[in-house]
Amino acid sequence: MNTRPAPRAEHFSTAVRGTIFGKRGEIARRLNPGDSLLLIPDPPGVDDPSVWVHARGGDVLGHLAPDVNLWLVPWLLAGGRCHATVAKINSEDTESWRRIIIDVRLIANPA
């Protein structure tokens, strides 16, 4: 599994971070491998912006790692689009930052 994708990798897998805060654990328990997810970047002007992972319906599940955010946030803000799905859900015994693995495929390049 590639958890540190090269900048602008067309397809990669990565863990979702921050899944233990609030009611995110309840949201995670509703997920199944193959479920579609939404990736939403912070708006322009945010210090250290993140890409936020949302379950269908809009519930926040967590965010992506800083090394992914460095290139994916600007790419998305420039008009890039991607498709994300749940790849694997590890047991609750797994460290929270490695519990949910997603697959991301870039589907459109910014103009």
C-alpha positions, 0 to 999 in steps of 0.5 A: 500500500502506498501511503506517501504518494508522489505529488499528483499521483493519479491513483493512490491509497492513504489513511484517513486521520482524525477519525476518533474525534467527535462522532466520527467513530460512529460514522466510520462504523457505517462504512463498507469497502467500496463506499464512495467518499467526498474529498473537500479542501479547506478554502483558500487562505487557511494556514496549513489547509487540509483535505477533509474526507466526508461520508455520503450525506456530508458527515466528516470522517477525518482528513488526509495526511499533511504530505498529501495535503501539500499537493492535493489542496492546491490541485483541488482548489485549481479545479482538479477532481477526484474519486475516493472510495473506502479501500479497507477498514481495519479493526478498532485495535489498529491505531486510529491514524491507520484504521481507515484506508481509502483509494483516491483516483484523480479524474480531471486535471485543472485547466 
